[in-house]
Amino acid sequence: MNTATPTSAVLFDTLPTHSGPHWGVATLNAPAALNALSPPMVEALAAQLARWANDLQVAGVLLQASGDKAFCAGGDLRHMHQALVGGSGDPVAAVQGFFNTQYALDYTIHTYPKPILCWGHGIVMGGGLGLMAGASHRVVTPGSRLAMPEVSIGLYPDVGGSWFLRRMPGRVGLFLALTGAPLNAADALFCGLADHALPHTDKGALLQALAHAPWTHDAPHNRANLSRLLAQQAAATPLPASPVRTHFDQIQQLMAGQDLFDIDARLRSLQSDAPWLASAAAAYAQGCPTSAALAFALWQRCLHLSLAEVLRLEYTVSLGCCVHPNFAEGVRALLVDKDRNPRWVPARLADVTPAWVNAHFQPRHQGVHPLASLV
């Protein structure tokens, strides 16, 4: 039964099964905006997931999106830019609610008591990856393209990125944080961002399999059953080669050491005939120096932190990015004026001082941390 109007940015429905318990279905429904997450979408998802978690008749949740271009291209950056530059003059007040609700939603997905199947076809970037990364069963297709490209807009890989990038093989996560390099389906499997790969054309068959599979009210049973079902469906899916796997050793060399200036020098001097590597190095060189410094600082600080601790820290840093100039400037250059000529402050990594970086880590909330309930 559909519980939203056709114009809703998120549609909620149920998938009946022959065994009795049904699946909740949440569909991001803003295809013209590549299903970018707006505050109402985040709030609606959070509320519905809470209801399904407590509904004994719901065996699991399918998280998908309308259209064939994107699962979710990230947060609604136009909305964020308007809030930062056209609001009351207090950027923290304008955006803190969105970051709070979004990060709490990401945590909910990571810790959800029932299986969540995320169909990550097409573009999955930024906030979209924040939704997908925590799902218990993550499916990519040959048409999936994943990335955390925040270095290009004056932000950093948030939505738990400081946690899940740190858990990738070797120093791949640091490379992705600094360059925003895109991942294909094979990369996603190798990096631990996806669990199964299926052709997008097989989605209908998967839904039929969900409807006919034996579900119970026992979440561990349902998780295991869903894993078996997906493994059977994905057994013979051909995928392109993984650039991350192909260039893994070189990525390790590029990211070696504990000094960002050494890494910066290696990326800027990289000469490669591999288009993927060359594009990644070029994106780094054009990206925001402060974003690179923040991503590196978080890489160092988050090694032993829990997901809840990381999200609380990211909340602080994200608000720091909102009161400093680069995030608004990056969105302006990319999406508002579209001149693709951001004026970063500072313009060079050499001028990004420890004091400037630390200023982004200063708490800007009053009293108890808004995400204190995450454990």
Secondary structure, 3 states (H helix, E strand, C coil): CCCCCCCCCEEEEEECCCCCCEEEEEEECCHHHCCCECHHHHHHHHHHHHHHHCCCCEEEEEEEECCCCEEECCECHHHHHHHHHCCCCCHHHHHHHHHHHHHHHHHHHHCCCCCEEEEECCEEECHHHHHHHCCCEEEECCCCEEECCHHHCCCCCCCCHHHHHHHCCCCHHHHHHHHCCCECHHHHHHHCCCCEECCHHHHHHHHHHHHHCCCCCCHHHHHHHHHHHHHHHCCCCCCCCCHHHHCHHHHHHHCCCCCHHHHHHHHHCCCCCCHHHHHHHHHHHHCCHHHHHHHHHHHHHCCCCCHHHHHHHHHHHHHHHHHCCHHHHHHHHHHHCCCCCCCCCCCCHHHCCHHHHHHCCCCCCCCCCCCCCCC
